[in-house]
Amino acid sequence: MGGARQRCFQESARRKSIGTRAVVRMALMPIIERSAAEAAAGLAAERQRNGRTVDMRGTQIAGIVIARRATPATRNVKHFADLTAEVVNPWEAKR
């Protein structure tokens, strides 16, 4: 391939890659209701103020838990340790 043609091909591939990544990111973004989003935002801000790392996936799940007054069942109980809701680890035997 000639130099100009190769650069054109590379630029086209780069643009397609950027577009694909953007679409994939948008497809992976969860759609949650407003009350859950607001609860998640408040929790993220509180966690950030307390110096905790904010994992948005876990925080969004926690927002849904708070908004729906639900009980989360997860093996990763440490991500939900600051919630007032009871967190159930279904892989752990009851004591």
N, C-alpha and C positions, 0 to 999 in steps of 0.2 A: 504494500500500500504506500502511496506517496505521502510525504510529510503533512501536507495540508489536509488531505483526505483522512489520514489517520487521526489528526487532531480533531477534525469534525466528528469522526466516529466516537472518539473518546469523550468529547463534550456531550454528545447525544446520550451516550451510556451513562455519564455522570448525572445528567438531568433526569433520566428515567429512574436511576437509583434513588435520587433525592425524592422524587414524586412517590415512588413505591414506599419508601420509609415513612413519609408523611401519611400516606393512606393506611399503612399498617399501624402506626401510632394512633390514628383516629379510631381505627377499628378496635384497638385494644382498650380504649378509654371506656370505663364503665359508665353506664347511664343510670344515675340514681336520682331519686326524687329530691325535691328541694329541701325538705326537712332533714333528710339524711345528709345532704351536702352541707347544710348549715351546721349540723352537729359535728360532721367531720372537720369542717373548717375551724370551728371553735376548739375541738380537741387537738388539731394540728398546731394551732397557735399556743395552746396551753403546754403541749409537749415541747415545743420550741423554746418557750419561756423557761421551762424547767431544764433545758439543756439536753433533752432527749433527741435522738435521731428520729426524724419523721419519715416513716415508710408509708407512702401514700396509699398503697393497696390495703395494708392493714388498717390504716386510719379511715379509709372509706368504708371498709367492712364494719369497723367500730361505729362509724356514723350511722350506718343502717341499724345496727344493734341498739344504739341509743334512741334513734327516732322511733323504732318499732317496739321498744321496751322488750327486746328479745333476749334469749340466753344463747350466747355463741358456744358452739361445740367445736373445739379445735385442739390439735396437738400442741400448737404454738401458743401456750397460755401467757408467755412473757409479753407478747405484743398487746395483750388485753389486761395486763395487771393493774393498770390505772383506772379501769372502768369500775363503776359502782355495781354493775350487773354481775351476777354470778357467771363464771366461765367454767364450762365443763370440758374435761379432757376425756373423751370416750376411750382412749387407749390406756388410761390409768385405772387400776382397780380401786374401788371404793374402800375407804378405811373405816 
